[in-house]
Amino acid sequence: MRVCLASTSPARLMLLQQFGIRPLTLAPDVDEEAVIATVEAAEGRLLAPDEHVLLLARRKAADVAARLQDDIPGFDGIVIGGDSMFELDGEVLGKPYTPENATARWRAMRGRTGVLHSGHAVVRLQPGVAPREVNAVAAASVSFADDVTDAEIDEYVASGEPLHVAGAFTVDSLGGAFITRVEGDPSTVVGMSVSTLRSLVRELGVEWTALWNTTDPSLDDTPAL
């Protein structure tokens, strides 16, 4: 069973690999800010965090699935799209991008608990069959140590790790030492809830174990689509 991850996130790729899956990875061509702005303007309201991550996960999976159908017509497998956002006291915190933003985030988060929302969309592709999609959102609460010092925050930000991840933290690398508790599927905080993915894959009639150790040398040299 072929698997394509509609993302170039190293964390999501590593997560799937840890669970025995070696997917093809393709970057989705989705303007995230434009997608959200268009939908919010059309509906006249701000999207809730769970709606936000689900919308983007679905758009990413759909974009990559359509390109696979065009460029690899014989693709028989699944496409996985995901998106994550961190919510603290009702405020959504995306990727900070700059050291200044990351530092401010961490000083505000220490000693507090927020929620990581993760959207998942899985598309089943089969030659000659219309694509089928299932989706779901998972959430996990994350509590940060209250004794994280300014010096530790400065060193962590200087590492560069928190700049390009939702919420400005990781649980599976350097940032994990500053997290005291995770409630929910821990993999949700890494980037995708593996237990949620397993349920979605089963909805599509595919057993999770059929994805283990998946590799397809014929796709290894496939140019970026």
ZADO-1210 file (C-alpha; in nm, 4 decimals, padded with zeros to 6 digits):
<atoms>
<atom x="00.0000" y="00.0000" z="00.0000" code="MET" pos="1"/>
<atom x="00.1542" y="00.3284" z="-00.1097" code="ARG" pos="2"/>
<atom x="00.1537" y="00.6234" z="00.1264" code="VAL" pos="3"/>
<atom x="00.2115" y="00.9871" z="00.0362" code="CYS" pos="4"/>
<atom x="00.2555" y="01.2509" z="00.3050" code="LEU" pos="5"/>
<atom x="00.1246" y="01.5857" z="00.1811" code="ALA" pos="6"/>
<atom x="00.3869" y="01.7722" z="00.3801" code="SER" pos="7"/>
<atom x="00.7600" y="01.8313" z="00.3986" code="THR" pos="8"/>
<atom x="00.7509" y="01.8591" z="00.7787" code="SER" pos="9"/>
<atom x="01.0494" y="01.6660" z="00.9184" code="PRO" pos="10"/>
<atom x="00.8534" y="01.5991" z="01.2394" code="ALA" pos="11"/>
<atom x="00.5575" y="01.4420" z="01.0589" code="ARG" pos="12"/>
<atom x="00.7864" y="01.2349" z="00.8385" code="LEU" pos="13"/>
<atom x="00.9875" y="01.1135" z="01.1373" code="MET" pos="14"/>
<atom x="00.6665" y="01.0297" z="01.3225" code="LEU" pos="15"/>
<atom x="00.5391" y="00.8075" z="01.0421" code="LEU" pos="16"/>
<atom x="00.8785" y="00.6437" z="01.0090" code="GLN" pos="17"/>
<atom x="00.8813" y="00.5669" z="01.3814" code="GLN" pos="18"/>
<atom x="00.5527" y="00.3843" z="01.3341" code="PHE" pos="19"/>
<atom x="00.6896" y="00.1743" z="01.0492" code="GLY" pos="20"/>
<atom x="00.5783" y="00.3788" z="00.7497" code="ILE" pos="21"/>
<atom x="00.8150" y="00.5178" z="00.4861" code="ARG" pos="22"/>
<atom x="00.6076" y="00.7560" z="00.2733" code="PRO" pos="23"/>
<atom x="00.6701" y="00.9542" z="-00.0393" code="LEU" pos="24"/>
<atom x="00.6584" y="01.3221" z="00.0588" code="THR" pos="25"/>
<atom x="00.5233" y="01.6022" z="-00.1585" code="LEU" pos="26"/>
<atom x="00.4798" y="01.9663" z="-00.0573" code="ALA" pos="27"/>
<atom x="00.1219" y="02.0867" z="-00.1069" code="PRO" pos="28"/>
<atom x="00.0769" y="02.4011" z="-00.3136" code="ASP" pos="29"/>
<atom x="-00.1647" y="02.5734" z="-00.0755" code="VAL" pos="30"/>
<atom x="-00.1598" y="02.9400" z="00.0242" code="ASP" pos="31"/>
<atom x="-00.2722" y="02.8840" z="00.3818" code="GLU" pos="32"/>
<atom x="-00.3379" y="03.2467" z="00.4705" code="GLU" pos="33"/>
<atom x="-00.5377" y="03.3051" z="00.1527" code="ALA" pos="34"/>
<atom x="-00.7473" y="02.9923" z="00.2076" code="VAL" pos="35"/>
<atom x="-00.8395" y="03.0936" z="00.5609" code="ILE" pos="36"/>
<atom x="-00.9060" y="03.4565" z="00.4651" code="ALA" pos="37"/>
<atom x="-01.1327" y="03.3540" z="00.1771" code="THR" pos="38"/>
<atom x="-01.3415" y="03.1161" z="00.3865" code="VAL" pos="39"/>
<atom x="-01.3696" y="03.3571" z="00.6782" code="GLU" pos="40"/>
<atom x="-01.4735" y="03.6395" z="00.4468" code="ALA" pos="41"/>
<atom x="-01.7352" y="03.4198" z="00.2812" code="ALA" pos="42"/>
<atom x="-01.8781" y="03.3053" z="00.6150" code="GLU" pos="43"/>
<atom x="-01.8418" y="03.6422" z="00.7878" code="GLY" pos="44"/>
<atom x="-01.6723" y="03.4982" z="01.0946" code="ARG" pos="45"/>
<atom x="-01.3408" y="03.3767" z="01.2291" code="LEU" pos="46"/>
<atom x="-01.2831" y="03.0038" z="01.2103" code="LEU" pos="47"/>
<atom x="-01.2398" y="02.8161" z="01.5366" code="ALA" pos="48"/>
<atom x="-00.9012" y="02.6429" z="01.5780" code="PRO" pos="49"/>
<atom x="-01.0426" y="02.2969" z="01.5018" code="ASP" pos="50"/>
<atom x="-01.2123" y="02.4290" z="01.1866" code="GLU" pos="51"/>
<atom x="-00.8921" y="02.6073" z="01.0846" code="HIS" pos="52"/>
<atom x="-00.6663" y="02.3017" z="01.1045" code="VAL" pos="53"/>
<atom x="-00.9208" y="02.0722" z="00.9426" code="LEU" pos="54"/>
<atom x="-00.9759" y="02.3062" z="00.6485" code="LEU" pos="55"/>
<atom x="-00.6032" y="02.3303" z="00.5782" code="LEU" pos="56"/>
<atom x="-00.5435" y="01.9567" z="00.6246" code="ALA" pos="57"/>
<atom x="-00.8174" y="01.8831" z="00.3709" code="ARG" pos="58"/>
<atom x="-00.6888" y="02.1370" z="00.1192" code="ARG" pos="59"/>
<atom x="-00.3328" y="02.0013" z="00.1455" code="LYS" pos="60"/>
<atom x="-00.4422" y="01.6408" z="00.0995" code="ALA" pos="61"/>
<atom x="-00.6710" y="01.7325" z="-00.1916" code="ALA" pos="62"/>
<atom x="-00.3988" y="01.9299" z="-00.3704" code="ASP" pos="63"/>
<atom x="-00.1426" y="01.6510" z="-00.3521" code="VAL" pos="64"/>
<atom x="-00.3995" y="01.3822" z="-00.4360" code="ALA" pos="65"/>
<atom x="-00.5017" y="01.5681" z="-00.7528" code="ALA" pos="66"/>
<atom x="-00.1397" y="01.6032" z="-00.8633" code="ARG" pos="67"/>
<atom x="-00.0715" y="01.2361" z="-00.8013" code="LEU" pos="68"/>
<atom x="-00.3712" y="01.1409" z="-01.0127" code="GLN" pos="69"/>
<atom x="-00.2388" y="01.3542" z="-01.2975" code="ASP" pos="70"/>
<atom x="00.1285" y="01.2582" z="-01.2772" code="ASP" pos="71"/>
<atom x="00.1172" y="00.9019" z="-01.1418" code="ILE" pos="72"/>
<atom x="-00.2146" y="00.7635" z="-01.2743" code="PRO" pos="73"/>
<atom x="-00.1396" y="00.4187" z="-01.1343" code="GLY" pos="74"/>
<atom x="-00.0973" y="00.5406" z="-00.7766" code="PHE" pos="75"/>
<atom x="-00.2828" y="00.3016" z="-00.5480" code="ASP" pos="76"/>
<atom x="-00.2709" y="00.4083" z="-00.1852" code="GLY" pos="77"/>
<atom x="-00.3446" y="00.6926" z="00.0527" code="ILE" pos="78"/>
<atom x="-00.2530" y="01.0592" z="00.0837" code="VAL" pos="79"/>
<atom x="-00.2212" y="01.2102" z="00.4311" code="ILE" pos="80"/>
<atom x="-00.2631" y="01.5821" z="00.4951" code="GLY" pos="81"/>
<atom x="-00.2226" y="01.7551" z="00.8282" code="GLY" pos="82"/>
<atom x="-00.2153" y="02.0928" z="00.9983" code="ASP" pos="83"/>
<atom x="-00.1613" y="02.2056" z="01.3581" code="SER" pos="84"/>
<atom x="-00.2303" y="02.5118" z="01.5721" code="MET" pos="85"/>
<atom x="-00.1707" y="02.5877" z="01.9395" code="PHE" pos="86"/>
<atom x="-00.4377" y="02.7638" z="02.1434" code="GLU" pos="87"/>
<atom x="-00.3651" y="02.9430" z="02.4706" code="LEU" pos="88"/>
<atom x="-00.6487" y="03.1172" z="02.6543" code="ASP" pos="89"/>
<atom x="-00.8506" y="03.1399" z="02.3345" code="GLY" pos="90"/>
<atom x="-00.5647" y="03.2885" z="02.1320" code="GLU" pos="91"/>
<atom x="-00.4314" y="03.0887" z="01.8405" code="VAL" pos="92"/>
<atom x="-00.0537" y="03.0746" z="01.8209" code="LEU" pos="93"/>
<atom x="00.0935" y="02.9613" z="01.4910" code="GLY" pos="94"/>
<atom x="00.4586" y="02.9517" z="01.3923" code="LYS" pos="95"/>
<atom x="00.6482" y="03.2459" z="01.5447" code="PRO" pos="96"/>
<atom x="00.9077" y="03.2698" z="01.2618" code="TYR" pos="97"/>
<atom x="01.1206" y="03.5312" z="01.4427" code="THR" pos="98"/>
<atom x="01.3302" y="03.5012" z="01.7620" code="PRO" pos="99"/>
<atom x="01.1458" y="03.7979" z="01.9110" code="GLU" pos="100"/>
<atom x="00.8068" y="03.6333" z="01.8662" code="ASN" pos="101"/>
<atom x="00.9305" y="03.2982" z="01.9950" code="ALA" pos="102"/>
<atom x="01.0796" y="03.4572" z="02.3060" code="THR" pos="103"/>
<atom x="00.7589" y="03.6449" z="02.3827" code="ALA" pos="104"/>
<atom x="00.5553" y="03.3276" z="02.3324" code="ARG" pos="105"/>
<atom x="00.7645" y="03.1251" z="02.5735" code="TRP" pos="106"/>
<atom x="00.7593" y="03.3916" z="02.8430" code="ARG" pos="107"/>
<atom x="00.3806" y="03.3959" z="02.8142" code="ALA" pos="108"/>
<atom x="00.3418" y="03.0153" z="02.8061" code="MET" pos="109"/>
<atom x="00.5595" y="02.9081" z="03.0981" code="ARG" pos="110"/>
<atom x="00.3589" y="02.7732" z="03.3888" code="GLY" pos="111"/>
<atom x="00.0440" y="02.7552" z="03.1778" code="ARG" pos="112"/>
<atom x="-00.1531" y="02.4979" z="02.9787" code="THR" pos="113"/>
<atom x="-00.2701" y="02.5238" z="02.6202" code="GLY" pos="114"/>
<atom x="-00.4279" y="02.2979" z="02.3584" code="VAL" pos="115"/>
<atom x="-00.2635" y="02.1695" z="02.0414" code="LEU" pos="116"/>
<atom x="-00.5212" y="02.1165" z="01.7657" code="HIS" pos="117"/>
<atom x="-00.4243" y="01.8826" z="01.4826" code="SER" pos="118"/>
<atom x="-00.6294" y="01.8375" z="01.1650" code="GLY" pos="119"/>
<atom x="-00.6065" y="01.5163" z="00.9612" code="HIS" pos="120"/>
<atom x="-00.7330" y="01.4329" z="00.6127" code="ALA" pos="121"/>
<atom x="-00.6759" y="01.0999" z="00.4405" code="VAL" pos="122"/>
<atom x="-00.7581" y="01.0450" z="00.0728" code="VAL" pos="123"/>
<atom x="-00.7811" y="00.6973" z="-00.0791" code="ARG" pos="124"/>
<atom x="-00.6635" y="00.6852" z="-00.4392" code="LEU" pos="125"/>
<atom x="-00.7237" y="00.3873" z="-00.6675" code="GLN" pos="126"/>
<atom x="-00.6921" y="00.3756" z="-01.0466" code="PRO" pos="127"/>
<atom x="-01.0325" y="00.4074" z="-01.2095" code="GLY" pos="128"/>
<atom x="-01.2082" y="00.4848" z="-00.8806" code="VAL" pos="129"/>
<atom x="-01.3207" y="00.8253" z="-00.7546" code="ALA" pos="130"/>
<atom x="-01.1099" y="00.9510" z="-00.4612" code="PRO" pos="131"/>
<atom x="-01.2573" y="00.9044" z="-00.1143" code="ARG" pos="132"/>
<atom x="-01.1698" y="01.1282" z="00.1802" code="GLU" pos="133"/>
<atom x="-01.2146" y="01.0999" z="00.5548" code="VAL" pos="134"/>
<atom x="-01.1034" y="01.3534" z="00.8127" code="ASN" pos="135"/>
<atom x="-01.0911" y="01.4311" z="01.1824" code="ALA" pos="136"/>
<atom x="-00.9422" y="01.6689" z="01.4373" code="VAL" pos="137"/>
<atom x="-00.7483" y="01.5600" z="01.7462" code="ALA" pos="138"/>
<atom x="-00.6501" y="01.7746" z="02.0423" code="ALA" pos="139"/>
<atom x="-00.4025" y="01.7398" z="02.3265" code="ALA" pos="140"/>
<atom x="-00.3386" y="01.9711" z="02.6197" code="SER" pos="141"/>
<atom x="00.0201" y="02.0739" z="02.6916" code="VAL" pos="142"/>
<atom x="00.1456" y="02.2083" z="03.0254" code="SER" pos="143"/>
<atom x="00.4702" y="02.4039" z="03.0490" code="PHE" pos="144"/>
<atom x="00.7057" y="02.4130" z="03.3460" code="ALA" pos="145"/>
<atom x="00.6699" y="02.7231" z="03.5606" code="ASP" pos="146"/>
<atom x="01.0406" y="02.7395" z="03.6442" code="ASP" pos="147"/>
<atom x="01.1738" y="02.7867" z="03.2908" code="VAL" pos="148"/>
<atom x="01.4210" y="03.0753" z="03.3182" code="THR" pos="149"/>
<atom x="01.4686" y="03.3619" z="03.0763" code="ASP" pos="150"/>
<atom x="01.8172" y="03.2271" z="03.0081" code="ALA" pos="151"/>
<atom x="01.6764" y="02.8852" z="02.9133" code="GLU" pos="152"/>
<atom x="01.4225" y="03.0503" z="02.6859" code="ILE" pos="153"/>
<atom x="01.6962" y="03.2545" z="02.5177" code="ASP" pos="154"/>
<atom x="01.9080" y="02.9434" z="02.4606" code="GLU" pos="155"/>
<atom x="01.6130" y="02.7478" z="02.3271" code="TYR" pos="156"/>
<atom x="01.5159" y="03.0249" z="02.0871" code="VAL" pos="157"/>
<atom x="01.8796" y="03.0572" z="01.9762" code="ALA" pos="158"/>
<atom x="01.8732" y="02.6885" z="01.8793" code="SER" pos="159"/>
<atom x="01.6256" y="02.7800" z="01.6056" code="GLY" pos="160"/>
<atom x="01.3979" y="02.4885" z="01.6883" code="GLU" pos="161"/>
<atom x="01.0874" y="02.6827" z="01.7957" code="PRO" pos="162"/>
<atom x="01.0799" y="02.9288" z="01.5058" code="LEU" pos="163"/>
<atom x="00.8983" y="02.7140" z="01.2503" code="HIS" pos="164"/>
<atom x="00.6687" y="02.4951" z="01.4582" code="VAL" pos="165"/>
<atom x="00.3131" y="02.5606" z="01.5755" code="ALA" pos="166"/>
<atom x="00.3124" y="02.7138" z="01.9208" code="GLY" pos="167"/>
<atom x="00.6908" y="02.7627" z="01.9207" code="ALA" pos="168"/>
<atom x="00.7643" y="02.4298" z="02.0879" code="PHE" pos="169"/>
<atom x="00.8321" y="02.0623" z="02.0282" code="THR" pos="170"/>
<atom x="00.7695" y="01.7747" z="02.2650" code="VAL" pos="171"/>
<atom x="00.9998" y="01.5247" z="02.0957" code="ASP" pos="172"/>
<atom x="01.3196" y="01.7275" z="02.0836" code="SER" pos="173"/>
<atom x="01.4865" y="02.0130" z="02.2754" code="LEU" pos="174"/>
<atom x="01.1612" y="02.1696" z="02.3890" code="GLY" pos="175"/>
<atom x="01.0419" y="01.8500" z="02.5549" code="GLY" pos="176"/>
<atom x="01.2412" y="01.9200" z="02.8706" code="ALA" pos="177"/>
<atom x="01.0285" y="02.2272" z="02.9403" code="PHE" pos="178"/>
<atom x="00.6951" y="02.0414" z="02.9136" code="ILE" pos="179"/>
<atom x="00.5585" y="01.8815" z="03.2306" code="THR" pos="180"/>
<atom x="00.2402" y="01.7160" z="03.1078" code="ARG" pos="181"/>
<atom x="00.0592" y="01.6121" z="02.7896" code="VAL" pos="182"/>
<atom x="-00.3021" y="01.4945" z="02.8045" code="GLU" pos="183"/>
<atom x="-00.4202" y="01.3134" z="02.4924" code="GLY" pos="184"/>
<atom x="-00.2399" y="01.1220" z="02.2211" code="ASP" pos="185"/>
<atom x="00.1241" y="01.2420" z="02.2572" code="PRO" pos="186"/>
<atom x="00.1831" y="01.2100" z="01.8827" code="SER" pos="187"/>
<atom x="-00.0767" y="01.4854" z="01.8320" code="THR" pos="188"/>
<atom x="00.1752" y="01.7304" z="01.9758" code="VAL" pos="189"/>
<atom x="00.4448" y="01.6069" z="01.7387" code="VAL" pos="190"/>
<atom x="00.2304" y="01.6868" z="01.4360" code="GLY" pos="191"/>
<atom x="-00.0311" y="01.4143" z="01.3814" code="MET" pos="192"/>
<atom x="-00.2318" y="01.1837" z="01.6041" code="SER" pos="193"/>
<atom x="-00.1311" y="00.8358" z="01.4935" code="VAL" pos="194"/>
<atom x="-00.4297" y="00.6787" z="01.6697" code="SER" pos="195"/>
<atom x="-00.6578" y="00.9158" z="01.4761" code="THR" pos="196"/>
<atom x="-00.4854" y="00.8298" z="01.1497" code="LEU" pos="197"/>
<atom x="-00.5316" y="00.4597" z="01.2192" code="ARG" pos="198"/>
<atom x="-00.9063" y="00.5099" z="01.2656" code="SER" pos="199"/>
<atom x="-00.9338" y="00.7159" z="00.9476" code="LEU" pos="200"/>
<atom x="-00.7388" y="00.4642" z="00.7426" code="VAL" pos="201"/>
<atom x="-00.9695" y="00.1882" z="00.8655" code="ARG" pos="202"/>
<atom x="-01.2740" y="00.3941" z="00.7596" code="GLU" pos="203"/>
<atom x="-01.1324" y="00.3755" z="00.4083" code="LEU" pos="204"/>
<atom x="-01.1129" y="-00.0033" z="00.4238" code="GLY" pos="205"/>
<atom x="-00.7369" y="-00.0188" z="00.4763" code="VAL" pos="206"/>
<atom x="-00.5757" y="-00.1921" z="00.7718" code="GLU" pos="207"/>
<atom x="-00.3076" y="00.0109" z="00.9481" code="TRP" pos="208"/>
<atom x="-00.0672" y="-00.2836" z="00.9386" code="THR" pos="209"/>
<atom x="-00.0818" y="-00.2771" z="00.5579" code="ALA" pos="210"/>
<atom x="00.1101" y="00.0533" z="00.5750" code="LEU" pos="211"/>
<atom x="00.4024" y="-00.0805" z="00.7785" code="TRP" pos="212"/>
<atom x="00.7447" y="-00.0732" z="00.6149" code="ASN" pos="213"/>
<atom x="00.5960" y="00.0794" z="00.3042" code="THR" pos="214"/>
<atom x="00.8521" y="00.1743" z="00.0460" code="THR" pos="215"/>
<atom x="00.8257" y="00.2028" z="-00.3299" code="ASP" pos="216"/>
<atom x="01.1581" y="00.2419" z="-00.5093" code="PRO" pos="217"/>
<atom x="00.9736" y="00.3376" z="-00.8267" code="SER" pos="218"/>
<atom x="00.8642" y="00.6576" z="-00.6584" code="LEU" pos="219"/>
<atom x="01.1975" y="00.7483" z="-00.5014" code="ASP" pos="220"/>
<atom x="01.3157" y="00.9288" z="-00.8114" code="ASP" pos="221"/>
<atom x="00.9842" y="01.0910" z="-00.8915" code="THR" pos="222"/>
<atom x="01.0462" y="01.4636" z="-00.9545" code="PRO" pos="223"/>
<atom x="00.8678" y="01.7171" z="-00.7388" code="ALA" pos="224"/>
<atom x="00.5145" y="01.7571" z="-00.8708" code="LEU" pos="225"/>
</atoms>
